[in-house]
Amino acid sequence: QVQLMESGGGLVQAGGSLRLSCVASGDVVSADPMGWYRQTPGNQRELVALKARYGSTTYADSVKGRFTITRDNARNTVALQMNSLKPEDTAVYYCMASRYGATYWGQGTQVSVSS
């Protein structure tokens, strides 16, 4: 069982930056991948970025070149640096981890980008 907690959300102006952080606790050994999803009201949760434990990184087309995902395996953390934020980035952002076929989610952190 894995518990995830996100932090770092907030309200920023368009063009600004935020850094989200997720800390995993519990049985986190071999969690792979970890990443970030986001969701707006009435829509499905969508992939933002994924990071394999020792592998490559995947980004949604909408955030390529603006967002960077990093992972610290020793501390069981994953972060999302979000630059050049746009109003359409406004969403609740969720940390995700997979382990042995199970998927775990954080409770989400709100990111709001004003025009």
Secondary structure, DSSP 8 states (H G I E B T S, - for coil): -EEEEEE--EEEETT--EEEEEEEEES-TT---EEEEEE-TTS--EEEEEE-SSS-EEE-GGGTTTEEEEEETTTTEEEEEE-S--GGG-EEEEEEEEETTEEEE---EEEEEE-
